[in-house]
Amino acid sequence: MPDAQRFRIGITQWRATRDRAANLDIACDLVRRCAADGADLVLLPENGLHLGTNVEMREAALRTDSAELQRLAGIARETKTPVLLGGFKHLGDDGVIRNSAVLYDGEGALVAQYDKIHLFDARINGQSFEASSVEQGGTCPLIVEIAGVKIGVTICYDVRFPELYRQLALAGAEIILVPAAFTQTTGEAHWEALLRARAIENECYIVSSTTVRGDDGTDAFETYGHGLVVEPWGKVIVDLGIASPTCQVVELDLGLVASARDKLPVLHHVRPDAYGTPAVVTLAPYRMEEATL
């Protein structure tokens, strides 16, 4: 069990393919490895169990009572370690598909679910990612508490919406998870900057597990990898690069969260009700060469 100031989190990374059985074997192996190294929680990436096209992932959507998820629950129970699957196409009892992160406790019980709020509808390098054509967005942020440590749960594209992270931090989150299948192009440009910004703004740990591209050109889309851990002052303390499959257990010093928030009490200075409608001032056209003295 973690103490009040320390939390050991296992981050994982692998190349996810259309082969769900192979992906699941990797996930279970990495959970065992992290558990053996003393992890208090193991984080698996978004789409780690299946990465394909929108149509393929929709057709492969899982119910929470599926054999695949029951196997993950069994690994959590076997290792006595909480496991968070960071996002999968989840077919609900209402027939709606959502991108859900699910948490199993050390007894294998499903204890929490977060439905991704922000859906990735974007066009990158000529490829269209229309997540809203596959799934429905969630509406409720989530914080889970493990041995007194408050942990916010987000998924991938959520990281571009700082208001969600601020809400989690104001609600007491000391660690915020960002499991992801970030595209190669946007990852190269923005990934580290976004995670560091969310850590700095909210003076908390930002922790990510990720999928990573292969080198044979068969991926439905290339993902960036670089599972990161960022500490509350914005320093990257772990970067998994493009290794696959790999994992690392990282001990987080929660005293750094308290220290950062004491030195620079940003969360106490938030004034959401102070912002009115922006004033807009329009200047007349002005050209320097026409100016006269």
N, C-alpha and C positions, 0 to 999 in steps of 0.2 A: 504493500500500500504506500502511496506517496505521502510525504509529510506536508506540513502546511506551506513550505517554501519550495518544494521540489516536485516536479512532475516529469515522468519519463514517457515520451511519446515516440512511437515507431512510425516512421514515414516510409513509404514504399513506392516503387516505380517499375513499370515494365511496359513492353510493347504489347498492347492489346490488339487482338485480331478478331476475325469472325468466328474463330474456334472457341466456343464458350467453355468446353470441357478443359481445354488446355489453359485458358485464362484462369479458370477456377483452381486448377492444380497449382499454378504460380501463386495465386492469392493465398491459398492455404499454406503453402511452403513458407511464404514470407511472414505470415502471421506467426507460425511456429518459431521462426528465427527471431522475430522481435520479442515474442513472449519469453524465449529462452534467455534473452538479453535483458529481461526485467522491465519490459514496457508496461506502463499503466493503461495505455490505450494504443491500439494499432489503427492507423488511418489508411484506407485503400482508396485509389483514385476514382474519379468519375469515369464511367464507361469502361472500367477495368475488366468487367466480365464479358463485354461484347462491344466492339467498335466496328461499325459498318456504316452504310448509308442510312439516311433517314428511314427509308422504306424497310431496309433490313432490320434496323433496330426496333422499329415499330412492330414488325412481325415477330421479333424475338422478345417482346416485352414479357416480364415475369410477374407473377403474383407473389406475395410475401410467403405463401405456403409452398412455393415451388421447391423441387428437389435441390436446386442450386443454392437457394438462400438457406434452406435447412442444413445444407452441408456447412455453410459459413457459420451458422448458429452452433453447429456441432464443434467446429474448430474453436470458437470462443469458449464453449463449455469445456472442451478437452484441455485447452491451455489455461483456463481460468482467467482469461484476459478479455476485456471489452474490445470489440471490433466495430469500426464504423466504415461501412461501404459507402463511398463518397458520391454515389450517383449511379442509377440504372433506370432503364425504362420500365416503370412500374405500372402494371395493369391493376387498377383498383377494383374494388367490389362494385363500384358504380359504372364500370366499363370504360372509364377515362384513363388515359395514359399520362403519367407525370414523371418528371425526372426527380427521383427520390433518393435521399441519403437515409440509411437506416442504421441504427445502433443496437448491437447485441451486447448484453452485459456478460460478466464472467460465468454466468450459469447458462448462457445461450438464449436468454429471453429477449425478445424484441421489445425494447423499452422506449424508443423514440424514433420519429420520422420527420424529416424536413423535406418539403417539396420546393424545388428550385423556383425562386420568384421571378428572376429575370431570364427570359428565353432568348437564345442566340439566333436572332434573325439578322443575318449579315451577308455581304458579298465580298469575298476575299480572293483576290487573284483569279477572278472569273468563276469561282466556285460559290454556289449559293448554299447558305446554311439557314434553312427555314425551320427552326425548331418548333415554332408555333403550329406548323402543319402536322406535327407528330404528337405534341404533348400540350398539356395545359399547365399554366404557371400556378405556383402556390401563392399564398397570401400571408403566411404566419412565420415570422422569424423564430429561431430556436436557440435556446441555451440549454446545455446539459451540464449537470454538476456531478463530478466524479471525485469522491473523497475531499469534498470541500472546494474543489477547483471549478470555476465557472468557465465553460468552453462554448463559444459561439460556433454555429455550423452554417456555412455557406457553400455554394458550388460554383466554380469556374467563372462564368460570365458575370455573376454577382459582383465580382471584385471591381468592376467598373462603376459601381454605384455606392459611393462613400457614405451616403445617408444610412444605408443598411448597417454598415460597420459601426457608425457612430451610435446607432440605436442599440446595438449589441453591447458596445463598450459602456454606454450610459446605464445599461441594465446589469453591469457588473462583470462582463466577460473579460477574463485575463488572457485567454488564448482564443484566437479565432481560426478555424480550419477553412482551407480553400482547396479541397480536392478538385482536380481539373483534368480536362483533356484539351488543353489550350492549343490552338493551331500554330503550326510552325512559323508562319509569317507574322502573326500578331505577337507570338511569344518572343521572337527575336527583337521586336520593336518595343514591347510594352511590359512583358511579364514581370521582370524584376522591379521595374519602376513602380508598377501598380502595387505589388506586395509590400515594397518598402514604404510607399506612401500610406497604405492602410495601417501599417505598424506605427509609423511616426505620428499620424493624426490621432490615433487612439491609444498610443502608449501601451501596446500590448504585444504579445507574440502572435505572429502570423505563420501558420504552418500549412504546408501543401504537400500532398502526394499527387503524382502525375502519371499520365501515359506518355510514351515516347515513340517516335517514328521508327520504322524499319528501314532497311536499305535496299529492298528488292522491288520497290515501286508498286506493291500490292495493297498498301493501306487505303482505306476508303478516304481518309484525309490524313495528312501528316501532322503529328502532334509534337510539341516542343520539348517535353521532359522538364528537366531542371526543377525537380522537387526541392523546395526551399524551406528553410526556417529562418525567420527574421526576428531579431530581438527588439524590445520596445523602443530603443533609440535609433532603430532603422538599419542596424548592421546585419548583413547576411552571415549567419553562423554555420549554415549547412547548405550545400548545393550538390545535388546528386548528378548534375551534368546530364549526359545522355546514356548513362549506364542502364543495362536491362538484362535480366531482372535484378533489382537491388533493393536494399533496405538499410535503414540506420535508426538506431534508438538514440534519441537526443534528450539529455536532461535539461529541463527548463528551470531556471532560477526565477521563481515568481517574485522574489524580492526585488528584481529589476523592474517589474511592473510597478510595484508600490513606489520605488525610488523615482522612476521617471515621472509618475503622476504627482509626486510630492514636489519635485524640482520645477516642473512646468505644468501647473494644474489646469490643463486645457479643458478637461471634462467639466470642471467647475465654472468655466467661463463661457460655456455654450449659451447662446441667447437666441433660441429658435423663434421666440415671439418678437424679437427686436427688428426683424427684417420686414420692412414694408415693401411696397412695389418700388422697384428701382426708378430713380429719377433719370430721365433721358434729356440730355442737352444736345441740341443740334447746332453746329457752327455753319456759318455761310461759307461757300467755297472760297478758297484763298490760295493764290499762287504767289510764291516768293518773288518770281521775276517781275510781277506786276506791282510789287510794293514800292512805295516812294517814301523818301525821307522828308 
